[in-house]
């Protein structure tokens, strides 16, 4: 894996035959932007099964760190605790470093402390409500759910157009937004009540649903993802068109702000900026093909790419970018880690997780 904070592709230091498995490079001032915003970023790719962190080295260069988790997707966190959905489990990571401590040059060390085995629910977005309850999108069953100590999940809500709770991914429920600390808005690719029926709705059948009122509050979307409430507005990615924007709830319409050259998933905010995840083409089941995004890319003379774009909410301009080349072409989720300089995590491919031991505060019997 190679990194470079400049717009020039990194030099290949690996053997000429093998080459780096991943190249990460970005706009010239992206690390400075991270420093100015006092944050790092984390994002997931289920395609390569990686949880990745972007931070900064002491000399100002971009720092990239990765760990392997099978088909990791939904990600949420507050800088201290992270939740990550994988193929059959929902993981909780905790930062083990106290303020001012460091480990191998990092100021955050995320250790996987608990795993809830759910089975393959195809969990997409994950949130933590203000009460502390974890709520996730159970895409296979088309519902919102929470953890259950004795079962795969506890169902909390399903769209009113679904006649029953079955593992058939009828509408491809995927995104979930908190509002005032409670689960509020979800996105679905289509209003459909037959197995895998959402694929026929990809071009313009997407909807946003208010789970508190059971009302569909926006229609006509193309594979919407990643709804987020920020500064009093409902933002989302109209992924099938390539546009990031917001929903006018009074009119039930999407208001585009910025076009990004890729299939969009993963949305986070920091100050006056949005961080958007981009994915390249997918040939499996032609899921990303035949969408308005294809026409828009052709019109602009561009190809879809994998990476991140930082968008200035005041102007809609792309302020910074990160591009991924190599084995990773698809991203799912991205989050901002406030007041974090260089995060890392432990995984299970080495014995480091066996050897690193920490002691909590002394308790009483």
N, C-alpha and C positions, 0 to 999 in steps of 0.2 A: 504494500500500500504506500502511495506517495502523496505528498501534499505540497501545495505551493500557493501562497496568498496573492500572487500576481496574476494578471490575465494571460501570461505566457504559460503554455502547457509545461508541466514539470519534466525535468530530465529523467530519463529511465536509468536508474542505478542498478536495476536487477539484471540478470543475464539476458542477453539479446533474445534468446530463444523463448524464455519464459515471460519476461516483462512483469510489471506490477499487476496484481489482481484488481487493484482499484487506484484510480487517479482522482484526486480532489483538488480543484483549484478554483479561485474566485476572483472577484473584482479587486483592484489594487488596494482599496481602502476598507475592505470588509472587516479585517481584524480590528482596525481602528474603530469601526462602527460598533463591534462587539464591546470594546473597551468603553466607548462613550455611553453605551446603553447599560453597562455594568451587568452583562449577562453572557451565558453560553446557550447553545442550542443542542437539543437531542432529537433524533428522528429515527424512524424504523423503515426497514424494507423486508417484506415477507418473502419476496422473490429470492433474496440471498440469505434470509434468516439472520439479519444483523440489526443490532441496536447500536447506533453511532452517536458520538458526541463531537461537537465542534466548540473549541475553546481557544485559548491563546497561550503560547509559550512566553517565558519572561522576556525574550528578545522581540516580541511582537508578532512572530510568525503564527499562522493558524495551526492549532493543534487538533488532530483527528484521532479518535480512539474508538475501537469497535469491540463488541462481544457478540457471540453467536447464541441465538435462541430460535428454535424452529418456528418458522412462519410467524414472526412477531409483527403485530399490527397496531392496535390501539395503545396510546401512551398518554399518561397524564401525570402531573407532579407539581410540587411547590418549591423545589430546590432541596428539600430534605427527604421527602418520600416520593418514590416513583411507582406507578402501576403500569404493567405491561401485559398485554394479551398475546398469547402464543397459540400453537396448534391445539393443545388440549389443556392448557393451564392459564391461570391468571396470577401473575407474579407481583409481589410487593418487595421493592428494594428500599433500604434505608441507608442514608449517609452515615458512616461510622466516624467521621472526623468532627472534632469540636472546632469552634471558631479559632482561627489562628494555627491549627494543625495542618500538616501536609503529609502526603504519602506519594513517593516517587514523583514529586513535583506537582501533584494535584491537590486542589483544595476541597474536592468532593470525592469520596470513595463510596460508590453505591454497591451494597452487598445484597444479593437476593436472600431475604430472610424468611419468606413464606410463599408457598405455591398452593393455590386452590385448584384441584383437578376438576375440570368442568367437562372433559370430553371435547370433541370437535364441534363447537357451537358456531364457528366462524365469527368470533367476537370481533367487532369493528371498534367504534369509539368507546372510550371508558372515561367516566367522570367520577369525582367524589363530591357528594353534596355537602352543604355546610354542617349537616348533622354527623358527618363522617361515613355515611352509607355509600358504598361503592355501587354505581349503576352502570351497566354496560349494554351495548346493542348486541343482542343475540340474533344475528342475521339469519342463521339457519332456521330458527323458529319464527322470525319476523316480529320480535317483541323486545321490550326493555326488561331487564332482569337484574337480580342481585345475587350475591353469594348465598349458598345454602350448605350447612355443615354436613348434611346427610344425602344431598341430591346434587345433580349437575348444576341446577340453578333454581331460583325462585322467580317465577314470572311476575312482573309488576304492571305491565300495560301492553296492549297490542292495538294496532290500527283497527278502527271500527269496520273497515271493509274486509278484514280477514275473518272468515267464518269459524275457524278453529285453530288451535295451537298444534302445528305439526312441523316436522323438520324438512320443509320443502322449499325454503327461500322463495316464497311466492312474489314478494314485492321488493326485495333487496333493500330492506331497512339498513341504513349504514351510519348516519351521522347523528350526533346528540349534542345539544347545547344546554348549558346551565343558564338560569336567569334568577338572580337573587338567591343563589345557593341551592336551587331546586332544578331537577330535570324539567325542561320546558319545550324545546323544539327538536324535532327529528326530521331527517330527510329520507326519502324513499325514491327509488328509480322509477316506480310505476304503481298505479292503483290496480292491483291484480290479485285474484284469489285462486290461481291455479299454479301448480308446481313450475318453478323457473319462468313464470309468465312475464317477469319484469324485462326480460331481454327484448321483447317486442315493443317496449315502451322507452327504449334508451334515448331516442332522438329528442322527444319533447314531452314525455309523459311523467317527468319527475315532479315531486310535490314536497312541500314543507308542511308538517302537521304540528299543531299545538297540542301537546299531550295532556295539558291541564283542562282544555275545553273540548278535546276530540275534534277540533275543526281543522280542515285543510286551509291553510292561510296563504299558500302560494302554489301556482300551477305552471305548466308550460316549461318546466326546466329540463335540462339535458344532463342526466346522471349527476344530480347534485350531491355534494359531499361537504363534510366539515362545517356544519353550522356553528357559529359562535356569536354570543352576545357581547358586544364591546362598546363602551361609551354610549349606551342607550340605543344602539342599532343592532339589527340582526344581519350579520355578514355570512356569506357562504361562498363555496366554489361551485360555479356552474360548469362542472368538469368537462362535459361533452362539448362545450363551446370554447373552452380555454379561458373563460373570463372569471375574474374575481370581482365581487361586488356585494351589494346589500339588497335586502328585501324591503320594499315599501309595503308595510303591513296593511295600510289603509286601502291600497289598490291591489294587493296580492300579486305584485309584479317584481321581477328581478331588475335591479338597476346596475348595469355593468360599470366597473371603474377602470380595470386594467386587464389587457390581454396578456397571457403568459404562454409561451410556446411549448405546451405539453398538456398531458392529462393531469388535472389538478386534484390533489388530495393532501390534506394536512395543512392546518391554518393556526397560526399563533399571532399574538400581538405584543408589542413593546413600545410604549410611548406613542409617537405619531406614526408608527410603522406596523405593517402586517408582514409576516413571514409565511410564504406559500410554498408548498411542495409540488414539484413537477415530476411527471413520469414520462418515459419514452414509450414507443409502440409496444403493444402486446399482440401476439399472433394467436395465442390460445383462445379458442372459441370466437375469435374476431371481436372480443369485447369492446375494444377501443376503436374499431373500424366503423365506417359508415356514419360518422357523427359530424355535426357542423364544424368541429375542430379541424377535420381534414380540409374542408374548403377554406377555412381561415388561414391555416398554415400555408396552403398552396398560394393563396392570394398574397401572402407576405413573403413568399420564397423561403420558407423555413421548414426545418424538420423538427419533430418532437424530441425533447431532451429530458434527461433526468437531472434533478438538482433542486436548488432553492432560489427564490427571488424575494428580495426585501422591497416592499412597496411603500412609498410615502403616501399616507392617507390624505394628506393635504393637497396633493397634486395628481395622484394616480401614477406618478413616474416610478420606474424601477430604480431604486437608489443603489442597490448592491445585488450581487448574484454569487451563487456557488454552483459549480458544475461537476457532475460525477461522470466518469468514464471508466469502462471496464465491465465487471460482472454485474454491477448494480445499474439497472435502468428504470426500476419502479420504486417509488416511495409510497408509504401510506400515511404516517402521522408525523407531526413536528410539534415540539413544545419549546418554550423559552424557560430557561433556568435563571431566575433573578439572583444577582449578587454572587454569581459563580464564575470563576476565572477559567479553571481547567478541570473538568469532570472526567472521572474514569469509573469503571465498574469491574467487579469480579464476575467471572463466568465459570464454566465447568470443563473446559477443554484442557486446563492445566491443573496442577495440584496446589496452586496458590490459595485457593479457597479453603483448602484443608489446613494450610500452615498459618494463615492470618487469623489470629485469635484476639478478641476484644473482651473487656470485662465491664459490665454495667455497674451501676451504683449498688452498694451493699444494701440488701434487704433484711427483713426480719422474718422469723419463723411464725 
